[in-house]
């Protein structure tokens, strides 16, 4: 079973975009987002520039960029 890099990117972006809607879960959001970003940066063969791509994709949604 071969998984395409586009599908991996799509899944990771979807998971990053979903966050806890309540303020008391903001620490959990930050830890989860930080772990996800670390994982993305550790896979340059799948996603060479994850931070740039996410910032570009979410440029019109600042609430996602702040997560």
PQR file with spaces between the fields and no chain letter, atoms N, CA, C, O and H, PARSE charges and radii, in Angstrom:
ATOM       1  N    UNK     1       0.848   -1.180    0.000 -0.4000 1.5000
ATOM       2  CA   UNK     1       0.000    0.000    0.000 -0.0000 2.0000
ATOM       3  C    UNK     1       0.885    1.231    0.000  0.5500 1.7000
ATOM       4  O    UNK     1       1.655    1.446    0.936 -0.5500 1.4000
ATOM       5  N    UNK     2       0.782    2.032   -1.033 -0.4000 1.5000
ATOM       6  CA   UNK     2       1.586    3.238   -1.140 -0.0000 2.0000
ATOM       7  C    UNK     2       0.715    4.458   -0.853  0.5500 1.7000
ATOM       8  O    UNK     2      -0.353    4.633   -1.439 -0.5500 1.4000
ATOM       9  H    UNK     2       0.156    1.857   -1.794  0.4000 1.0000
ATOM      10  N    UNK     3       1.192    5.290    0.055 -0.4000 1.5000
ATOM      11  CA   UNK     3       0.475    6.508    0.410 -0.0000 2.0000
ATOM      12  C    UNK     3       1.164    7.677   -0.277  0.5500 1.7000
ATOM      13  O    UNK     3       2.380    7.835   -0.174 -0.5500 1.4000
ATOM      14  H    UNK     3       2.060    5.148    0.531  0.4000 1.0000
ATOM      15  N    UNK     4       0.396    8.485   -0.970 -0.4000 1.5000
ATOM      16  CA   UNK     4       0.987    9.614   -1.684 -0.0000 2.0000
ATOM      17  C    UNK     4       1.351   10.732   -0.718  0.5500 1.7000
ATOM      18  O    UNK     4       0.712   10.904    0.321 -0.5500 1.4000
ATOM      19  H    UNK     4      -0.592    8.357   -1.054  0.4000 1.0000
ATOM      20  N    UNK     5       2.378   11.485   -1.069 -0.4000 1.5000
ATOM      21  CA   UNK     5       2.792   12.610   -0.226 -0.0000 2.0000
ATOM      22  C    UNK     5       1.709   13.680   -0.180  0.5500 1.7000
ATOM      23  O    UNK     5       1.572   14.374    0.828 -0.5500 1.4000
ATOM      24  H    UNK     5       2.897   11.346   -1.912  0.4000 1.0000
ATOM      25  N    UNK     6       0.940   13.824   -1.249 -0.4000 1.5000
ATOM      26  CA   UNK     6      -0.154   14.803   -1.252 -0.0000 2.0000
ATOM      27  C    UNK     6      -1.199   14.436   -0.199  0.5500 1.7000
ATOM      28  O    UNK     6      -1.732   15.313    0.479 -0.5500 1.4000
ATOM      29  H    UNK     6       1.051   13.261   -2.067  0.4000 1.0000
ATOM      30  N    UNK     7      -1.489   13.149   -0.064 -0.4000 1.5000
ATOM      31  CA   UNK     7      -2.463   12.704    0.935 -0.0000 2.0000
ATOM      32  C    UNK     7      -1.919   12.927    2.344  0.5500 1.7000
ATOM      33  O    UNK     7      -2.672   13.308    3.241 -0.5500 1.4000
ATOM      34  H    UNK     7      -1.055   12.436   -0.616  0.4000 1.0000
ATOM      35  N    UNK     8      -0.628   12.697    2.548 -0.4000 1.5000
ATOM      36  CA   UNK     8      -0.014   12.940    3.855 -0.0000 2.0000
ATOM      37  C    UNK     8      -0.117   14.421    4.198  0.5500 1.7000
ATOM      38  O    UNK     8      -0.506   14.775    5.310 -0.5500 1.4000
ATOM      39  H    UNK     8      -0.017   12.388    1.819  0.4000 1.0000
ATOM      40  N    UNK     9       0.231   15.290    3.246 -0.4000 1.5000
ATOM      41  CA   UNK     9       0.129   16.737    3.467 -0.0000 2.0000
ATOM      42  C    UNK     9      -1.302   17.139    3.799  0.5500 1.7000
ATOM      43  O    UNK     9      -1.538   17.894    4.742 -0.5500 1.4000
ATOM      44  H    UNK     9       0.547   15.002    2.342  0.4000 1.0000
ATOM      45  N    UNK    10      -2.251   16.637    3.028 -0.4000 1.5000
ATOM      46  CA   UNK    10      -3.657   16.980    3.238 -0.0000 2.0000
ATOM      47  C    UNK    10      -4.120   16.563    4.635  0.5500 1.7000
ATOM      48  O    UNK    10      -4.798   17.329    5.320 -0.5500 1.4000
ATOM      49  H    UNK    10      -2.060   16.023    2.262  0.4000 1.0000
ATOM      50  N    UNK    11      -3.760   15.369    5.049 -0.4000 1.5000
ATOM      51  CA   UNK    11      -4.149   14.875    6.370 -0.0000 2.0000
ATOM      52  C    UNK    11      -3.516   15.699    7.473  0.5500 1.7000
ATOM      53  O    UNK    11      -4.187   16.061    8.439 -0.5500 1.4000
ATOM      54  H    UNK    11      -3.209   14.747    4.492  0.4000 1.0000
ATOM      55  N    UNK    12      -2.229   16.002    7.344 -0.4000 1.5000
ATOM      56  CA   UNK    12      -1.545   16.785    8.369 -0.0000 2.0000
ATOM      57  C    UNK    12      -2.116   18.199    8.459  0.5500 1.7000
ATOM      58  O    UNK    12      -2.285   18.723    9.560 -0.5500 1.4000
ATOM      59  H    UNK    12      -1.683   15.708    6.559  0.4000 1.0000
ATOM      60  N    UNK    13      -2.411   18.817    7.333 -0.4000 1.5000
ATOM      61  CA   UNK    13      -2.994   20.162    7.356 -0.0000 2.0000
ATOM      62  C    UNK    13      -4.381   20.144    7.990  0.5500 1.7000
ATOM      63  O    UNK    13      -4.746   21.059    8.728 -0.5500 1.4000
ATOM      64  H    UNK    13      -2.274   18.392    6.439  0.4000 1.0000
ATOM      65  N    UNK    14      -5.144   19.105    7.700 -0.4000 1.5000
ATOM      66  CA   UNK    14      -6.475   18.987    8.296 -0.0000 2.0000
ATOM      67  C    UNK    14      -6.372   18.846    9.814  0.5500 1.7000
ATOM      68  O    UNK    14      -7.121   19.489   10.551 -0.5500 1.4000
ATOM      69  H    UNK    14      -4.848   18.362    7.101  0.4000 1.0000
ATOM      70  N    UNK    15      -5.454   18.014   10.279 -0.4000 1.5000
ATOM      71  CA   UNK    15      -5.295   17.812   11.719 -0.0000 2.0000
ATOM      72  C    UNK    15      -4.793   19.077   12.406  0.5500 1.7000
ATOM      73  O    UNK    15      -5.207   19.379   13.525 -0.5500 1.4000
ATOM      74  H    UNK    15      -4.845   17.492    9.681  0.4000 1.0000
ATOM      75  N    UNK    16      -3.912   19.811   11.751 -0.4000 1.5000
ATOM      76  CA   UNK    16      -3.428   21.063   12.331 -0.0000 2.0000
ATOM      77  C    UNK    16      -4.521   22.122   12.364  0.5500 1.7000
ATOM      78  O    UNK    16      -4.576   22.935   13.287 -0.5500 1.4000
ATOM      79  H    UNK    16      -3.576   19.565   10.842  0.4000 1.0000
ATOM      80  N    UNK    17      -5.388   22.113   11.360 -0.4000 1.5000
ATOM      81  CA   UNK    17      -6.448   23.119   11.306 -0.0000 2.0000
ATOM      82  C    UNK    17      -7.516   22.883   12.367  0.5500 1.7000
ATOM      83  O    UNK    17      -8.164   23.823   12.829 -0.5500 1.4000
ATOM      84  H    UNK    17      -5.343   21.453   10.611  0.4000 1.0000
ATOM      85  N    UNK    18      -7.691   21.630   12.747 -0.4000 1.5000
ATOM      86  CA   UNK    18      -8.670   21.319   13.788 -0.0000 2.0000
ATOM      87  C    UNK    18      -8.032   21.590   15.138  0.5500 1.7000
ATOM      88  O    UNK    18      -6.933   21.109   15.417 -0.5500 1.4000
ATOM      89  H    UNK    18      -7.164   20.867   12.372  0.4000 1.0000
ATOM      90  N    UNK    19      -8.694   22.335   15.951 -0.4000 1.5000
ATOM      91  CA   UNK    19      -8.147   22.622   17.270 -0.0000 2.0000
ATOM      92  C    UNK    19      -9.242   22.656   18.302  0.5500 1.7000
ATOM      93  O    UNK    19     -10.426   22.707   17.970 -0.5500 1.4000
ATOM      94  H    UNK    19      -9.586   22.725   15.724  0.4000 1.0000
ATOM      95  N    UNK    20      -8.851   22.629   19.532 -0.4000 1.5000
ATOM      96  CA   UNK    20      -9.834   22.711   20.609 -0.0000 2.0000
ATOM      97  C    UNK    20     -10.472   24.095   20.593  0.5500 1.7000
ATOM      98  O    UNK    20      -9.757   25.097   20.568 -0.5500 1.4000
ATOM      99  H    UNK    20      -7.889   22.588   19.802  0.4000 1.0000
ATOM     100  N    UNK    21     -11.783   24.174   20.608 -0.4000 1.5000
ATOM     101  CA   UNK    21     -12.465   25.463   20.505 -0.0000 2.0000
ATOM     102  C    UNK    21     -12.532   26.247   21.814  0.5500 1.7000
ATOM     103  O    UNK    21     -13.002   27.385   21.823 -0.5500 1.4000
ATOM     104  H    UNK    21     -12.364   23.361   20.628  0.4000 1.0000
ATOM     105  N    UNK    22     -12.082   25.671   22.892 -0.4000 1.5000
ATOM     106  CA   UNK    22     -12.215   26.328   24.189 -0.0000 2.0000
ATOM     107  C    UNK    22     -10.876   26.825   24.697  0.5500 1.7000
ATOM     108  O    UNK    22      -9.843   26.194   24.468 -0.5500 1.4000
ATOM     109  H    UNK    22     -11.700   24.747   22.885  0.4000 1.0000
ATOM     110  N    UNK    23     -10.893   27.947   25.383 -0.4000 1.5000
ATOM     111  CA   UNK    23      -9.678   28.570   25.882 -0.0000 2.0000
ATOM     112  C    UNK    23      -8.922   27.666   26.848  0.5500 1.7000
ATOM     113  O    UNK    23      -7.691   27.659   26.841 -0.5500 1.4000
ATOM     114  H    UNK    23     -11.732   28.459   25.569  0.4000 1.0000
ATOM     115  N    UNK    24      -9.633   26.900   27.683 -0.4000 1.5000
ATOM     116  CA   UNK    24      -8.944   26.056   28.654 -0.0000 2.0000
ATOM     117  C    UNK    24      -8.173   24.919   27.999  0.5500 1.7000
ATOM     118  O    UNK    24      -7.424   24.212   28.672 -0.5500 1.4000
ATOM     119  H    UNK    24     -10.633   26.906   27.689  0.4000 1.0000
ATOM     120  N    UNK    25      -8.346   24.738   26.710 -0.4000 1.5000
ATOM     121  CA   UNK    25      -7.595   23.719   25.995 -0.0000 2.0000
ATOM     122  C    UNK    25      -6.495   24.327   25.134  0.5500 1.7000
ATOM     123  O    UNK    25      -5.887   23.631   24.321 -0.5500 1.4000
ATOM     124  H    UNK    25      -8.956   25.312   26.164  0.4000 1.0000
ATOM     125  N    UNK    26      -6.234   25.626   25.308 -0.4000 1.5000
ATOM     126  CA   UNK    26      -5.250   26.288   24.455 -0.0000 2.0000
ATOM     127  C    UNK    26      -3.840   25.756   24.684  0.5500 1.7000
ATOM     128  O    UNK    26      -3.052   25.692   23.740 -0.5500 1.4000
ATOM     129  H    UNK    26      -6.728   26.192   25.968  0.4000 1.0000
ATOM     130  N    UNK    27      -3.504   25.374   25.913 -0.4000 1.5000
ATOM     131  CA   UNK    27      -2.178   24.801   26.175 -0.0000 2.0000
ATOM     132  C    UNK    27      -2.039   23.481   25.434  0.5500 1.7000
ATOM     133  O    UNK    27      -0.996   23.198   24.843 -0.5500 1.4000
ATOM     134  H    UNK    27      -4.144   25.425   26.680  0.4000 1.0000
ATOM     135  N    UNK    28      -3.088   22.681   25.467 -0.4000 1.5000
ATOM     136  CA   UNK    28      -3.076   21.422   24.726 -0.0000 2.0000
ATOM     137  C    UNK    28      -2.931   21.687   23.235  0.5500 1.7000
ATOM     138  O    UNK    28      -2.205   20.971   22.546 -0.5500 1.4000
ATOM     139  H    UNK    28      -3.935   22.911   25.947  0.4000 1.0000
ATOM     140  N    UNK    29      -3.616   22.711   22.731 -0.4000 1.5000
ATOM     141  CA   UNK    29      -3.490   23.081   21.317 -0.0000 2.0000
ATOM     142  C    UNK    29      -2.048   23.410   20.963  0.5500 1.7000
ATOM     143  O    UNK    29      -1.524   22.931   19.957 -0.5500 1.4000
ATOM     144  H    UNK    29      -4.206   23.293   23.291  0.4000 1.0000
ATOM     145  N    UNK    30      -1.408   24.226   21.792 -0.4000 1.5000
ATOM     146  CA   UNK    30      -0.029   24.645   21.508 -0.0000 2.0000
ATOM     147  C    UNK    30       0.911   23.451   21.520  0.5500 1.7000
ATOM     148  O    UNK    30       1.773   23.333   20.649 -0.5500 1.4000
ATOM     149  H    UNK    30      -1.833   24.615   22.609  0.4000 1.0000
ATOM     150  N    UNK    31       0.753   22.562   22.502 -0.4000 1.5000
ATOM     151  CA   UNK    31       1.617   21.383   22.568 -0.0000 2.0000
ATOM     152  C    UNK    31       1.394   20.468   21.373  0.5500 1.7000
ATOM     153  O    UNK    31       2.347   19.952   20.789 -0.5500 1.4000
ATOM     154  H    UNK    31       0.053   22.658   23.209  0.4000 1.0000
ATOM     155  N    UNK    32       0.138   20.272   21.014 -0.4000 1.5000
ATOM     156  CA   UNK    32      -0.179   19.426   19.866 -0.0000 2.0000
ATOM     157  C    UNK    32       0.356   20.040   18.575  0.5500 1.7000
ATOM     158  O    UNK    32       0.942   19.340   17.748 -0.5500 1.4000
ATOM     159  H    UNK    32      -0.637   20.691   21.487  0.4000 1.0000
ATOM     160  N    UNK    33       0.156   21.336   18.403 -0.4000 1.5000
ATOM     161  CA   UNK    33       0.653   22.015   17.202 -0.0000 2.0000
ATOM     162  C    UNK    33       2.171   21.984   17.138  0.5500 1.7000
ATOM     163  O    UNK    33       2.748   21.787   16.069 -0.5500 1.4000
ATOM     164  H    UNK    33      -0.320   21.904   19.074  0.4000 1.0000
ATOM     165  N    UNK    34       2.814   22.176   18.273 -0.4000 1.5000
ATOM     166  CA   UNK    34       4.280   22.144   18.308 -0.0000 2.0000
ATOM     167  C    UNK    34       4.801   20.768   17.938  0.5500 1.7000
ATOM     168  O    UNK    34       5.769   20.648   17.188 -0.5500 1.4000
ATOM     169  H    UNK    34       2.346   22.335   19.142  0.4000 1.0000
ATOM     170  N    UNK    35       4.167   19.734   18.459 -0.4000 1.5000
ATOM     171  CA   UNK    35       4.576   18.375   18.125 -0.0000 2.0000
ATOM     172  C    UNK    35       4.349   18.096   16.642  0.5500 1.7000
ATOM     173  O    UNK    35       5.184   17.473   15.988 -0.5500 1.4000
ATOM     174  H    UNK    35       3.380   19.831   19.069  0.4000 1.0000
ATOM     175  N    UNK    36       3.218   18.558   16.117 -0.4000 1.5000
ATOM     176  CA   UNK    36       2.931   18.362   14.693 -0.0000 2.0000
ATOM     177  C    UNK    36       3.954   19.088   13.823  0.5500 1.7000
ATOM     178  O    UNK    36       4.415   18.538   12.823 -0.5500 1.4000
ATOM     179  H    UNK    36       2.539   19.064   16.649  0.4000 1.0000
ATOM     180  N    UNK    37       4.312   20.317   14.194 -0.4000 1.5000
ATOM     181  CA   UNK    37       5.301   21.070   13.416 -0.0000 2.0000
ATOM     182  C    UNK    37       6.670   20.406   13.492  0.5500 1.7000
ATOM     183  O    UNK    37       7.397   20.367   12.499 -0.5500 1.4000
ATOM     184  H    UNK    37       3.937   20.764   15.006  0.4000 1.0000
ATOM     185  N    UNK    38       7.026   19.885   14.661 -0.4000 1.5000
ATOM     186  CA   UNK    38       8.292   19.159   14.793 -0.0000 2.0000
ATOM     187  C    UNK    38       8.295   17.940   13.873  0.5500 1.7000
ATOM     188  O    UNK    38       9.283   17.666   13.193 -0.5500 1.4000
ATOM     189  H    UNK    38       6.436   19.916   15.468  0.4000 1.0000
ATOM     190  N    UNK    39       7.182   17.215   13.861 -0.4000 1.5000
ATOM     191  CA   UNK    39       7.083   16.039   13.001 -0.0000 2.0000
ATOM     192  C    UNK    39       7.189   16.433   11.530  0.5500 1.7000
ATOM     193  O    UNK    39       7.878   15.766   10.757 -0.5500 1.4000
ATOM     194  H    UNK    39       6.379   17.438   14.414  0.4000 1.0000
ATOM     195  N    UNK    40       6.512   17.513   11.141 -0.4000 1.5000
ATOM     196  CA   UNK    40       6.573   17.963    9.748 -0.0000 2.0000
ATOM     197  C    UNK    40       7.988   18.355    9.348  0.5500 1.7000
ATOM     198  O    UNK    40       8.448   18.017    8.258 -0.5500 1.4000
ATOM     199  H    UNK    40       5.953   18.054   11.769  0.4000 1.0000
ATOM     200  N    UNK    41       8.669   19.062   10.225 -0.4000 1.5000
ATOM     201  CA   UNK    41      10.030   19.502    9.912 -0.0000 2.0000
ATOM     202  C    UNK    41      11.015   18.339    9.907  0.5500 1.7000
ATOM     203  O    UNK    41      12.121   18.460    9.379 -0.5500 1.4000
ATOM     204  H    UNK    41       8.295   19.337   11.111  0.4000 1.0000
ATOM     205  N    UNK    42      10.617   17.217   10.493 -0.4000 1.5000
ATOM     206  CA   UNK    42      11.477   16.034   10.530 -0.0000 2.0000
ATOM     207  C    UNK    42      11.303   15.153    9.300  0.5500 1.7000
ATOM     208  O    UNK    42      11.974   14.129    9.176 -0.5500 1.4000
ATOM     209  H    UNK    42       9.719   17.118   10.922  0.4000 1.0000
ATOM     210  N    UNK    43      10.411   15.536    8.390 -0.4000 1.5000
ATOM     211  CA   UNK    43      10.133   14.736    7.198 -0.0000 2.0000
ATOM     212  C    UNK    43      10.329   15.556    5.930  0.5500 1.7000
ATOM     213  O    UNK    43       9.368   15.764    5.190 -0.5500 1.4000
ATOM     214  H    UNK    43       9.866   16.368    8.491  0.4000 1.0000
ATOM     215  N    UNK    44      11.546   16.029    5.656 -0.4000 1.5000
ATOM     216  CA   UNK    44      11.749   16.894    4.486 -0.0000 2.0000
ATOM     217  C    UNK    44      11.472   16.211    3.152  0.5500 1.7000
ATOM     218  O    UNK    44      11.185   16.888    2.165 -0.5500 1.4000
ATOM     219  H    UNK    44      12.327   15.860    6.257  0.4000 1.0000
ATOM     220  N    UNK    45      11.551   14.884    3.104 -0.4000 1.5000
ATOM     221  CA   UNK    45      11.264   14.195    1.849 -0.0000 2.0000
ATOM     222  C    UNK    45       9.766   14.178    1.537  0.5500 1.7000
ATOM     223  O    UNK    45       9.380   14.033    0.377 -0.5500 1.4000
ATOM     224  H    UNK    45      11.783   14.334    3.906  0.4000 1.0000
ATOM     225  N    UNK    46       8.926   14.324    2.554 -0.4000 1.5000
ATOM     226  CA   UNK    46       7.481   14.369    2.350 -0.0000 2.0000
ATOM     227  C    UNK    46       7.000   15.803    2.175  0.5500 1.7000
ATOM     228  O    UNK    46       6.166   16.090    1.316 -0.5500 1.4000
ATOM     229  H    UNK    46       9.240   14.442    3.496  0.4000 1.0000
ATOM     230  N    UNK    47       7.537   16.703    3.004 -0.4000 1.5000
ATOM     231  CA   UNK    47       7.097   18.097    2.963 -0.0000 2.0000
ATOM     232  C    UNK    47       8.303   18.985    3.209  0.5500 1.7000
ATOM     233  O    UNK    47       8.647   19.239    4.363 -0.5500 1.4000
ATOM     234  H    UNK    47       8.214   16.470    3.702  0.4000 1.0000
ATOM     235  N    UNK    48       8.960   19.467    2.148 -0.4000 1.5000
ATOM     236  CA   UNK    48      10.214   20.209    2.289 -0.0000 2.0000
ATOM     237  C    UNK    48      10.094   21.540    3.033  0.5500 1.7000
ATOM     238  O    UNK    48      11.020   21.913    3.753 -0.5500 1.4000
ATOM     239  H    UNK    48       8.680   19.260    1.211  0.4000 1.0000
ATOM     240  N    UNK    49       8.992   22.263    2.884 -0.4000 1.5000
ATOM     241  CA   UNK    49       8.846   23.578    3.519 -0.0000 2.0000
ATOM     242  C    UNK    49       7.472   23.700    4.187  0.5500 1.7000
ATOM     243  O    UNK    49       6.625   24.463    3.720 -0.5500 1.4000
ATOM     244  H    UNK    49       8.240   21.960    2.299  0.4000 1.0000
ATOM     245  N    UNK    50       7.244   22.959    5.271 -0.4000 1.5000
ATOM     246  CA   UNK    50       5.904   22.951    5.865 -0.0000 2.0000
ATOM     247  C    UNK    50       5.468   24.292    6.441  0.5500 1.7000
ATOM     248  O    UNK    50       4.308   24.674    6.285 -0.5500 1.4000
ATOM     249  H    UNK    50       7.932   22.340    5.650  0.4000 1.0000
ATOM     250  N    UNK    51       6.358   25.006    7.093 -0.4000 1.5000
ATOM     251  CA   UNK    51       5.971   26.265    7.727 -0.0000 2.0000
ATOM     252  C    UNK    51       5.580   27.296    6.670  0.5500 1.7000
ATOM     253  O    UNK    51       4.565   27.978    6.807 -0.5500 1.4000
ATOM     254  H    UNK    51       7.300   24.696    7.219  0.4000 1.0000
ATOM     255  N    UNK    52       6.376   27.406    5.635 -0.4000 1.5000
ATOM     256  CA   UNK    52       6.064   28.337    4.539 -0.0000 2.0000
ATOM     257  C    UNK    52       4.739   27.970    3.875  0.5500 1.7000
ATOM     258  O    UNK    52       3.904   28.839    3.626 -0.5500 1.4000
ATOM     259  H    UNK    52       7.201   26.852    5.524  0.4000 1.0000
ATOM     260  N    UNK    53       4.549   26.694    3.592 -0.4000 1.5000
ATOM     261  CA   UNK    53       3.323   26.255    2.930 -0.0000 2.0000
ATOM     262  C    UNK    53       2.088   26.503    3.792  0.5500 1.7000
ATOM     263  O    UNK    53       1.056   26.944    3.287 -0.5500 1.4000
ATOM     264  H    UNK    53       5.228   25.988    3.795  0.4000 1.0000
ATOM     265  N    UNK    54       2.189   26.222    5.088 -0.4000 1.5000
ATOM     266  CA   UNK    54       1.052   26.456    5.981 -0.0000 2.0000
ATOM     267  C    UNK    54       0.749   27.943    6.102  0.5500 1.7000
ATOM     268  O    UNK    54      -0.413   28.349    6.079 -0.5500 1.4000
ATOM     269  H    UNK    54       3.027   25.863    5.498  0.4000 1.0000
ATOM     270  N    UNK    55       1.787   28.751    6.230 -0.4000 1.5000
ATOM     271  CA   UNK    55       1.582   30.201    6.339 -0.0000 2.0000
ATOM     272  C    UNK    55       0.925   30.752    5.078  0.5500 1.7000
ATOM     273  O    UNK    55       0.062   31.626    5.158 -0.5500 1.4000
ATOM     274  H    UNK    55       2.731   28.422    6.248  0.4000 1.0000
ATOM     275  N    UNK    56       1.324   30.253    3.933 -0.4000 1.5000
ATOM     276  CA   UNK    56       0.730   30.691    2.670 -0.0000 2.0000
ATOM     277  C    UNK    56      -0.720   30.224    2.550  0.5500 1.7000
ATOM     278  O    UNK    56      -1.597   30.993    2.157 -0.5500 1.4000
ATOM     279  H    UNK    56       2.026   29.544    3.868  0.4000 1.0000
ATOM     280  N    UNK    57      -0.961   28.977    2.887 -0.4000 1.5000
ATOM     281  CA   UNK    57      -2.304   28.415    2.777 -0.0000 2.0000
ATOM     282  C    UNK    57      -3.279   29.081    3.732  0.5500 1.7000
ATOM     283  O    UNK    57      -4.432   29.331    3.380 -0.5500 1.4000
ATOM     284  H    UNK    57      -0.248   28.353    3.207  0.4000 1.0000
ATOM     285  N    UNK    58      -2.811   29.371    4.951 -0.4000 1.5000
ATOM     286  CA   UNK    58      -3.685   29.926    5.981 -0.0000 2.0000
ATOM     287  C    UNK    58      -3.542   31.434    6.125  0.5500 1.7000
ATOM     288  O    UNK    58      -3.953   31.981    7.148 -0.5500 1.4000
ATOM     289  H    UNK    58      -1.875   29.168    5.237  0.4000 1.0000
ATOM     290  N    UNK    59      -2.984   32.120    5.154 -0.4000 1.5000
ATOM     291  CA   UNK    59      -2.752   33.563    5.275 -0.0000 2.0000
ATOM     292  C    UNK    59      -4.046   34.353    5.487  0.5500 1.7000
ATOM     293  O    UNK    59      -4.027   35.422    6.096 -0.5500 1.4000
ATOM     294  H    UNK    59      -2.650   31.675    4.323  0.4000 1.0000
ATOM     295  N    UNK    60      -5.152   33.837    4.993 -0.4000 1.5000
ATOM     296  CA   UNK    60      -6.432   34.523    5.176 -0.0000 2.0000
ATOM     297  C    UNK    60      -7.192   34.055    6.420  0.5500 1.7000
ATOM     298  O    UNK    60      -8.328   34.470    6.652 -0.5500 1.4000
ATOM     299  H    UNK    60      -5.168   32.968    4.499  0.4000 1.0000
ATOM     300  N    UNK    61      -6.555   33.185    7.220 -0.4000 1.5000
ATOM     301  CA   UNK    61      -7.179   32.668    8.441 -0.0000 2.0000
ATOM     302  C    UNK    61      -6.214   32.830    9.616  0.5500 1.7000
ATOM     303  O    UNK    61      -5.609   31.850   10.049 -0.5500 1.4000
ATOM     304  H    UNK    61      -5.633   32.848    7.031  0.4000 1.0000
ATOM     305  N    UNK    62      -6.062   34.039   10.134 -0.4000 1.5000
ATOM     306  CA   UNK    62      -5.066   34.279   11.185 -0.0000 2.0000
ATOM     307  C    UNK    62      -5.279   33.454   12.446  0.5500 1.7000
ATOM     308  O    UNK    62      -4.323   33.183   13.174 -0.5500 1.4000
ATOM     309  H    UNK    62      -6.554   34.835    9.782  0.4000 1.0000
ATOM     310  N    UNK    63      -6.528   33.046   12.717 -0.4000 1.5000
ATOM     311  CA   UNK    63      -6.763   32.241   13.912 -0.0000 2.0000
ATOM     312  C    UNK    63      -6.067   30.886   13.820  0.5500 1.7000
ATOM     313  O    UNK    63      -5.674   30.320   14.841 -0.5500 1.4000
ATOM     314  H    UNK    63      -7.303   33.266   12.125  0.4000 1.0000
ATOM     315  N    UNK    64      -5.911   30.360   12.601 -0.4000 1.5000
ATOM     316  CA   UNK    64      -5.180   29.105   12.426 -0.0000 2.0000
ATOM     317  C    UNK    64      -3.684   29.321   12.592  0.5500 1.7000
ATOM     318  O    UNK    64      -2.989   28.467   13.144 -0.5500 1.4000
ATOM     319  H    UNK    64      -6.230   30.819   11.772  0.4000 1.0000
ATOM     320  N    UNK    65      -3.188   30.450   12.121 -0.4000 1.5000
ATOM     321  CA   UNK    65      -1.756   30.730   12.248 -0.0000 2.0000
ATOM     322  C    UNK    65      -1.345   30.922   13.698  0.5500 1.7000
ATOM     323  O    UNK    65      -0.198   30.656   14.056 -0.5500 1.4000
ATOM     324  H    UNK    65      -3.752   31.143   11.673  0.4000 1.0000
ATOM     325  N    UNK    66      -2.261   31.378   14.532 -0.4000 1.5000
ATOM     326  CA   UNK    66      -1.950   31.599   15.941 -0.0000 2.0000
ATOM     327  C    UNK    66      -1.975   30.324   16.767  0.5500 1.7000
ATOM     328  O    UNK    66      -1.487   30.318   17.897 -0.5500 1.4000
ATOM     329  H    UNK    66      -3.193   31.594   14.242  0.4000 1.0000
ATOM     330  N    UNK    67      -2.526   29.258   16.236 -0.4000 1.5000
ATOM     331  CA   UNK    67      -2.612   28.007   17.005 -0.0000 2.0000
ATOM     332  C    UNK    67      -1.280   27.372   17.165  0.5500 1.7000
ATOM     333  O    UNK    67      -1.171   26.314   17.785 -0.5500 1.4000
ATOM     334  H    UNK    67      -2.922   29.264   15.318  0.4000 1.0000
